C-alpha cells in the first residue's frame, strides 16, 4: 500500500482511480485498509476544496413543500398569514427566529438549512 497526501486535482483523480480498483476489497484485507485510508483522504480534500454549502432557506422550504405535497397555505401555521408566506417564498421577507423554529419543529427542516446565510 503506497498512499500519499492529496494535494491537487490530479492527485484526487489518481486516488479515485485507485479506489475504483480496490472498492470491493474484502473486510480485514490490506485492500480494505487502503480503501478506508483513501476514502478518508478523498473526503478531507473535498471538504477543504469543494465544500457543499447548505441550501438557501427558501430553497429548503420549497424542497420540503415539494416532498410533502404542500401548498403555500400549508405554511401558514409556521410562517404566518398568506401575505407573509408569499413574502418569504418571494424572498422579500427574511425568516424570523420564530419562523425558523416552527419550520424546524413542524416540517423537520434542518436548522442548518433555515439559517444558511444568516450573519
ROMARMI-217174 format. One record per atom (N, C-alpha, C): residue number from 1; residue in one letter; atom name; x negated, y negated, z negated. Coordinates in nm, 4 decimals. Atoms other than C-alpha are relative to their C-alpha. Example, Ala and Ser with C-alpha at 12.3 -4.5 7.8 and 13.67 -1.06 7.14 Angstrom:
1, a, N, -0.0890, 0.1190, 0.0000
1, a, CA, -1.2300, 0.4500, -0.7800
1, a, C, -0.0900, -0.1200, 0.0000
2, s, N, 0.0820, 0.1190, 0.0060
2, s, CA, -1.3670, 0.1060, -0.7140
2, s, C, 0.0770, -0.1090, -0.0730
This chain:
1, x, N, -0.0858, 0.1176, 0.0000
1, x, CA, 0.0000, 0.0000, 0.0000
1, x, C, -0.0900, -0.1233, 0.0000
2, x, N, 0.0732, 0.1256, -0.0089
2, x, CA, -0.1510, -0.3281, 0.1136
2, x, C, 0.1023, -0.1117, 0.0044
3, x, N, -0.0973, 0.1088, 0.0088
3, x, CA, 0.0534, -0.6238, 0.0018
3, x, C, -0.0755, -0.1289, -0.0238
4, x, N, 0.0613, 0.1317, 0.0179
4, x, CA, -0.0386, -0.9882, 0.0302
4, x, C, 0.1104, -0.1040, -0.0144
5, x, N, -0.1016, 0.1047, 0.0159
5, x, CA, 0.1401, -1.3123, -0.0515
5, x, C, 0.0595, -0.0408, 0.1349
6, x, N, -0.0656, 0.0535, -0.1193
6, x, CA, 0.3884, -1.4523, 0.1994
6, x, C, -0.0181, -0.1505, -0.0058
7, x, N, 0.0346, 0.1430, 0.0024
7, x, CA, 0.2575, -1.7977, 0.2848
7, x, C, 0.0657, -0.0806, 0.1118
8, x, N, -0.0582, 0.0713, -0.1130
8, x, CA, 0.4296, -1.8816, 0.6130
8, x, C, 0.1005, 0.0906, 0.0709
9, x, N, -0.1037, -0.0747, -0.0720
9, x, CA, 0.6955, -1.7696, 0.8597
9, x, C, -0.0563, 0.1241, 0.0691
10, x, N, 0.0625, -0.1171, -0.0627
10, x, CA, 0.4544, -1.5362, 1.0393
10, x, C, -0.0162, 0.1130, -0.1019
11, x, N, 0.0107, -0.0994, 0.1073
11, x, CA, 0.3810, -1.3585, 0.7103
11, x, C, 0.1371, 0.0570, -0.0343
12, x, N, -0.1362, -0.0441, 0.0313
12, x, CA, 0.7554, -1.3420, 0.6456
12, x, C, 0.0488, 0.1009, 0.1040
13, x, N, -0.0411, -0.0931, -0.1054
13, x, CA, 0.8237, -1.1777, 0.9826
13, x, C, -0.0715, 0.1338, -0.0145
14, x, N, 0.0767, -0.1235, 0.0184
14, x, CA, 0.5467, -0.9256, 0.9167
14, x, C, 0.0544, 0.0794, -0.1190
15, x, N, -0.0550, -0.0675, 0.1175
15, x, CA, 0.6933, -0.8473, 0.5739
15, x, C, 0.1334, 0.0666, 0.0337
16, x, N, -0.1269, -0.0586, -0.0412
16, x, CA, 1.0378, -0.7913, 0.7249
16, x, C, -0.0226, 0.1218, 0.0899
17, x, N, 0.0305, -0.1115, -0.0900
17, x, CA, 0.8894, -0.5692, 0.9943
17, x, C, -0.0435, 0.1229, -0.0808
18, x, N, 0.0450, -0.1112, 0.0847
18, x, CA, 0.7156, -0.3558, 0.7307
18, x, C, 0.1167, 0.0531, -0.0841
19, x, N, -0.1141, -0.0412, 0.0813
19, x, CA, 1.0296, -0.3498, 0.5169
19, x, C, 0.0940, 0.0899, 0.0803
20, x, N, -0.0835, -0.0848, -0.0859
20, x, CA, 1.2258, -0.2058, 0.8102
20, x, C, -0.0534, 0.1421, 0.0073
21, x, N, 0.0629, -0.1318, -0.0111
21, x, CA, 0.9778, 0.0821, 0.8301
21, x, C, 0.0216, 0.0820, -0.1276
22, x, N, -0.0039, -0.0735, 0.1278
22, x, CA, 0.9942, 0.1733, 0.4601
22, x, C, 0.1339, -0.0111, -0.0723
23, x, N, -0.1268, 0.0292, 0.0669
23, x, CA, 1.3552, 0.0745, 0.3854
23, x, C, 0.0680, 0.1237, -0.0573
24, x, N, -0.0672, -0.1217, 0.0452
24, x, CA, 1.4800, 0.4331, 0.3470
24, x, C, -0.0885, 0.0882, -0.0884
25, x, N, 0.0916, -0.0793, 0.0828
25, x, CA, 1.1922, 0.5452, 0.1225
25, x, C, 0.0731, 0.0571, -0.1218
26, x, N, -0.0630, -0.0668, 0.1152
26, x, CA, 1.2948, 0.7917, -0.1469
26, x, C, -0.0480, -0.0627, -0.1302
27, x, N, 0.0336, 0.0570, 0.1311
27, x, CA, 1.3028, 0.6636, -0.5049
27, x, C, -0.1172, 0.0753, -0.0622
28, x, N, 0.1138, -0.0592, 0.0687
28, x, CA, 0.9848, 0.7220, -0.7014
28, x, C, -0.1200, 0.0266, 0.0880
29, x, N, 0.1130, -0.0201, -0.0914
29, x, CA, 0.7610, 0.7305, -0.3946
29, x, C, -0.0770, -0.1303, 0.0151
30, x, N, 0.0754, 0.1235, -0.0253
30, x, CA, 0.4840, 0.4850, -0.3063
30, x, C, 0.0726, -0.0924, 0.0985
31, x, N, -0.0764, 0.0816, -0.0944
31, x, CA, 0.7033, 0.3689, -0.0152
31, x, C, 0.1099, -0.0786, -0.0686
32, x, N, -0.1057, 0.0690, 0.0742
32, x, CA, 0.9856, 0.2831, -0.2540
32, x, C, -0.0588, -0.1124, -0.0847
33, x, N, 0.0664, 0.1052, 0.0777
33, x, CA, 0.7430, 0.0915, -0.4759
33, x, C, -0.0371, -0.1174, 0.0894
34, x, N, 0.0380, 0.1052, -0.0952
34, x, CA, 0.6136, -0.1003, -0.1744
34, x, C, 0.1245, -0.0787, 0.0434
35, x, N, -0.1237, 0.0658, -0.0408
35, x, CA, 0.9715, -0.1734, -0.0655
35, x, C, 0.0475, -0.0974, -0.1081
36, x, N, -0.0444, 0.0853, 0.1100
36, x, CA, 1.0571, -0.3145, -0.4080
36, x, C, -0.0860, -0.1256, -0.0117
37, x, N, 0.0901, 0.1147, 0.0088
37, x, CA, 0.7497, -0.5397, -0.4157
37, x, C, 0.0217, -0.0936, 0.1190
38, x, N, -0.0239, 0.0829, -0.1187
38, x, CA, 0.8080, -0.6596, -0.0575
38, x, C, 0.1318, -0.0766, -0.0117
39, x, N, -0.1299, 0.0666, 0.0145
39, x, CA, 1.1726, -0.7372, -0.1297
39, x, C, -0.0102, -0.1168, -0.0978
40, x, N, 0.0193, 0.1064, 0.0983
40, x, CA, 1.0678, -0.9425, -0.4323
40, x, C, -0.0762, -0.1176, 0.0608
41, x, N, 0.0784, 0.1058, -0.0652
41, x, CA, 0.8085, -1.1357, -0.2303
41, x, C, 0.0835, -0.0753, 0.1032
42, x, N, -0.0846, 0.0620, -0.1017
42, x, CA, 1.0541, -1.1992, 0.0522
42, x, C, 0.1039, -0.0905, -0.0660
43, x, N, -0.1014, 0.0798, 0.0710
43, x, CA, 1.3213, -1.3208, -0.1896
43, x, C, -0.0609, -0.1280, -0.0569
44, x, N, 0.0649, 0.1185, 0.0571
44, x, CA, 1.0777, -1.5559, -0.3637
44, x, C, -0.0335, -0.1018, 0.1087
45, x, N, 0.0344, 0.0909, -0.1097
45, x, CA, 0.9577, -1.7019, -0.0332
45, x, C, 0.1263, -0.0686, 0.0542
46, x, N, -0.1221, 0.0578, -0.0551
46, x, CA, 1.3115, -1.7504, 0.1000
46, x, C, 0.0664, -0.0972, -0.0972
47, x, N, -0.0576, 0.0927, 0.0982
47, x, CA, 1.4347, -1.9081, -0.2238
47, x, C, -0.0747, -0.1320, -0.0030
48, x, N, 0.0809, 0.1217, 0.0027
48, x, CA, 1.1481, -2.1561, -0.2101
48, x, C, 0.0113, -0.0796, 0.1293
49, x, N, 0.0069, 0.0689, -0.1285
49, x, CA, 1.1504, -2.2366, 0.1618
49, x, C, 0.1335, -0.0105, 0.0749
50, x, N, -0.1306, 0.0008, -0.0670
50, x, CA, 1.5098, -2.1653, 0.2683
50, x, C, 0.1115, 0.0134, -0.1027
51, x, N, -0.1034, -0.0144, 0.1029
51, x, CA, 1.7316, -2.2292, -0.0352
51, x, C, 0.1402, -0.0148, 0.0593
52, x, N, -0.1397, 0.0084, -0.0418
52, x, CA, 2.1036, -2.1807, 0.0077
52, x, C, 0.0726, -0.0852, -0.1041
53, x, N, -0.0710, 0.0912, 0.0897
53, x, CA, 2.2952, -2.4704, -0.1420
53, x, C, 0.1431, 0.0475, -0.0202
54, x, N, -0.1411, -0.0348, 0.0183
54, x, CA, 2.6358, -2.4201, -0.2948
54, x, C, 0.0848, -0.0784, 0.0995
55, x, N, -0.0844, 0.0710, -0.0965
55, x, CA, 2.9223, -2.5184, -0.0659
55, x, C, 0.0494, -0.1324, -0.0557
56, x, N, -0.0637, 0.1257, 0.0360
56, x, CA, 3.0739, -2.8628, -0.0688
56, x, C, 0.1272, 0.0331, -0.0792
57, x, N, -0.1188, -0.0310, 0.0812
57, x, CA, 3.3530, -2.8758, -0.3331
57, x, C, 0.1287, 0.0129, 0.0816
58, x, N, -0.1229, -0.0068, -0.0799
58, x, CA, 3.6261, -2.9440, -0.0772
58, x, C, -0.0021, 0.1255, 0.0876
59, x, N, 0.0098, -0.1228, -0.0787
59, x, CA, 3.4985, -2.6623, 0.1436
59, x, C, 0.0274, 0.1223, -0.0868
60, x, N, -0.0247, -0.1115, 0.0917
60, x, CA, 3.5033, -2.4306, -0.1585
60, x, C, 0.1500, 0.0131, -0.0295
61, x, N, -0.1442, -0.0028, 0.0256
61, x, CA, 3.8648, -2.5269, -0.2329
61, x, C, 0.0743, 0.0537, 0.1221
62, x, N, -0.0667, -0.0446, -0.1235
62, x, CA, 3.9696, -2.4797, 0.1303
62, x, C, -0.0250, 0.1482, 0.0259
63, x, N, 0.0316, -0.1415, -0.0158
63, x, CA, 3.7947, -2.1428, 0.1409
63, x, C, 0.0895, 0.0847, -0.0908
64, x, N, -0.0848, -0.0741, 0.0938
64, x, CA, 3.9829, -2.0270, -0.1700
64, x, C, 0.1455, -0.0049, 0.0464
65, x, N, -0.1371, 0.0106, -0.0508
65, x, CA, 4.3083, -2.1565, -0.0210
65, x, C, 0.0226, 0.1010, 0.1120
66, x, N, -0.0100, -0.0942, -0.1118
66, x, CA, 4.2447, -1.9532, 0.2927
66, x, C, 0.0023, 0.1447, -0.0510
67, x, N, 0.0068, -0.1353, 0.0556
67, x, CA, 4.1526, -1.6430, 0.0909
67, x, C, 0.1325, 0.0422, -0.0625
68, x, N, -0.1201, -0.0332, 0.0759
68, x, CA, 4.4691, -1.6596, -0.1179
68, x, C, 0.1290, -0.0422, 0.0696
69, x, N, -0.1188, 0.0415, -0.0741
69, x, CA, 4.7044, -1.7952, 0.1472
69, x, C, 0.0747, -0.1137, -0.0669
70, x, N, -0.0603, 0.1119, 0.0728
70, x, CA, 4.7648, -2.1159, -0.0487
70, x, C, 0.0213, -0.1199, 0.0919
71, x, N, -0.0246, 0.1260, -0.0709
71, x, CA, 4.9107, -2.4395, 0.0816
71, x, C, -0.0447, -0.1137, -0.0910
72, x, N, 0.0348, 0.1132, 0.0859
72, x, CA, 4.8207, -2.7877, -0.0412
72, x, C, 0.0958, -0.0158, -0.1184
73, x, N, -0.0970, 0.0115, 0.1099
73, x, CA, 5.1382, -2.7814, -0.2505
73, x, C, -0.0369, 0.0930, -0.1160
74, x, N, 0.0405, -0.0935, 0.1051
74, x, CA, 4.9981, -2.4817, -0.4403
74, x, C, -0.1126, -0.0551, -0.0879
75, x, N, 0.1096, 0.0594, 0.0759
75, x, CA, 4.7101, -2.7030, -0.5579
75, x, C, 0.0469, -0.1041, -0.1012
76, x, N, -0.0505, 0.1053, 0.0883
76, x, CA, 4.9341, -2.9492, -0.7415
76, x, C, -0.0206, 0.0296, -0.1485
77, x, N, 0.0246, -0.0238, 0.1429
77, x, CA, 4.9054, -2.7724, -1.0806
77, x, C, -0.1458, -0.0237, -0.0417
78, x, N, 0.1421, 0.0127, 0.0295
78, x, CA, 4.5272, -2.8032, -1.0560
78, x, C, -0.0545, -0.1407, 0.0259
79, x, N, 0.0525, 0.1303, -0.0418
79, x, CA, 4.4784, -3.1417, -0.8886
79, x, C, 0.0939, -0.1147, -0.0342
80, x, N, -0.0979, 0.1054, 0.0266
80, x, CA, 4.7994, -3.3389, -0.9370
80, x, C, 0.0999, -0.0104, 0.1136
81, x, N, -0.1045, 0.0221, -0.0997
81, x, CA, 5.0709, -3.4847, -0.7160
81, x, C, -0.0516, 0.0209, 0.1419
82, x, N, 0.0369, -0.0307, -0.1389
82, x, CA, 5.0755, -3.4148, -0.3429
82, x, C, -0.0912, -0.1059, 0.0615
83, x, N, 0.0866, 0.1061, -0.0515
83, x, CA, 4.9196, -3.7529, -0.2640
83, x, C, -0.1439, 0.0163, -0.0461
84, x, N, 0.1343, -0.0212, 0.0549
84, x, CA, 4.6256, -3.6782, -0.4900
84, x, C, -0.0659, 0.1214, 0.0659
85, x, N, 0.0529, -0.1190, -0.0679
85, x, CA, 4.5841, -3.3318, -0.3339
85, x, C, -0.0490, -0.0391, 0.1390
86, x, N, 0.0382, 0.0444, -0.1349
86, x, CA, 4.5775, -3.4937, 0.0116
86, x, C, -0.1269, -0.0831, -0.0033
87, x, N, 0.1203, 0.0833, 0.0112
87, x, CA, 4.3193, -3.7481, -0.1010
87, x, C, -0.1235, 0.0855, -0.0272
88, x, N, 0.1143, -0.0871, 0.0301
88, x, CA, 4.0937, -3.4761, -0.2458
88, x, C, -0.0379, 0.0810, 0.1235
89, x, N, 0.0293, -0.0819, -0.1175
89, x, CA, 4.1245, -3.2497, 0.0596
89, x, C, -0.0500, -0.0843, 0.1167
90, x, N, 0.0464, 0.0921, -0.1039
90, x, CA, 4.0683, -3.5519, 0.2841
90, x, C, -0.1290, -0.0710, -0.0370
91, x, N, 0.1273, 0.0543, 0.0487
91, x, CA, 3.7559, -3.6417, 0.0843
91, x, C, 0.0076, -0.1506, -0.0302
92, x, N, -0.0163, 0.1410, 0.0347
92, x, CA, 3.8987, -3.9802, -0.0131
92, x, C, -0.0022, -0.0215, -0.1503
93, x, N, 0.0016, 0.0069, 0.1465
93, x, CA, 3.9063, -3.8997, -0.3857
93, x, C, -0.0894, 0.1130, -0.0499
94, x, N, 0.0844, -0.1067, 0.0561
94, x, CA, 3.6386, -3.7115, -0.5804
94, x, C, 0.0774, 0.0804, -0.1048
95, x, N, -0.0594, -0.0811, 0.1058
95, x, CA, 3.7291, -3.4316, -0.8172
95, x, C, -0.0361, -0.0586, -0.1359
96, x, N, 0.0284, 0.0397, 0.1380
96, x, CA, 3.7601, -3.5315, -1.1799
96, x, C, -0.0436, 0.1256, -0.0751
97, x, N, 0.0399, -0.1158, 0.0798
97, x, CA, 3.6177, -3.3084, -1.4511
97, x, C, 0.1217, 0.0842, -0.0393
98, x, N, -0.1229, -0.0727, 0.0337
98, x, CA, 3.9736, -3.2168, -1.5476
98, x, C, 0.0450, 0.0877, 0.1172
99, x, N, -0.0360, -0.0776, -0.1191
99, x, CA, 4.0472, -3.1060, -1.1891
99, x, C, -0.0952, 0.1184, 0.0163
100, x, N, 0.1004, -0.1061, -0.0133
100, x, CA, 3.7236, -2.9072, -1.1795
100, x, C, 0.0331, 0.1143, -0.0950
101, x, N, -0.0308, -0.1039, 0.0996
101, x, CA, 3.8151, -2.7219, -1.4984
101, x, C, 0.1256, 0.0768, 0.0390
102, x, N, -0.1246, -0.0669, -0.0388
102, x, CA, 4.1680, -2.6490, -1.3781
102, x, C, -0.0196, 0.0907, 0.1221
103, x, N, 0.0257, -0.0808, -0.1197
103, x, CA, 4.0480, -2.5264, -1.0376
103, x, C, -0.0821, 0.1241, -0.0341
104, x, N, 0.0823, -0.1144, 0.0422
104, x, CA, 3.7878, -2.3067, -1.2030
104, x, C, 0.0858, 0.1017, -0.0760
105, x, N, -0.0806, -0.0900, 0.0820
105, x, CA, 4.0292, -2.1628, -1.4584
105, x, C, 0.1131, 0.0656, 0.0793
106, x, N, -0.1175, -0.0510, -0.0709
106, x, CA, 4.3249, -2.1242, -1.2227
106, x, C, -0.0297, 0.0761, 0.1271
107, x, N, 0.0302, -0.0637, -0.1285
107, x, CA, 4.1663, -2.0305, -0.8911
107, x, C, -0.1338, 0.0733, -0.0002
108, x, N, 0.1290, -0.0698, 0.0164
108, x, CA, 3.8339, -1.8942, -1.0198
108, x, C, -0.1042, -0.0443, 0.1026
109, x, N, 0.1040, 0.0567, -0.0854
109, x, CA, 3.6267, -2.1234, -0.8013
109, x, C, -0.1181, -0.0301, -0.0913
110, x, N, 0.1147, 0.0215, 0.0890
110, x, CA, 3.2745, -2.1287, -0.9479
110, x, C, -0.0262, -0.1488, -0.0250
111, x, N, 0.0364, 0.1371, 0.0343
111, x, CA, 3.1757, -2.4448, -1.1323
111, x, C, -0.1103, -0.0512, 0.0913
112, x, N, 0.1127, 0.0395, -0.0846
112, x, CA, 2.8563, -2.4489, -0.9248
112, x, C, 0.0486, -0.0569, 0.1331
113, x, N, -0.0549, 0.0477, -0.1271
113, x, CA, 3.0644, -2.4945, -0.6079
113, x, C, 0.0779, -0.1290, -0.0188
114, x, N, -0.0831, 0.1186, 0.0232
114, x, CA, 3.3033, -2.7502, -0.7562
114, x, C, -0.0824, -0.1216, -0.0399
115, x, N, 0.0826, 0.1115, 0.0454
115, x, CA, 3.0219, -2.9610, -0.8997
115, x, C, -0.1163, -0.0299, 0.0945
116, x, N, 0.1090, 0.0227, -0.0952
116, x, CA, 2.7899, -2.9456, -0.5968
116, x, C, -0.0008, -0.1452, 0.0450
117, x, N, 0.0148, 0.1385, -0.0429
117, x, CA, 2.6589, -3.2880, -0.5110
117, x, C, 0.0330, -0.1022, -0.1050
118, x, N, -0.0290, 0.0949, 0.1086
118, x, CA, 2.7714, -3.4443, -0.8396
118, x, C, -0.1302, -0.0367, -0.0672
119, x, N, 0.1249, 0.0450, 0.0627
119, x, CA, 2.4956, -3.6533, -0.9909
119, x, C, 0.0262, -0.0658, -0.1312
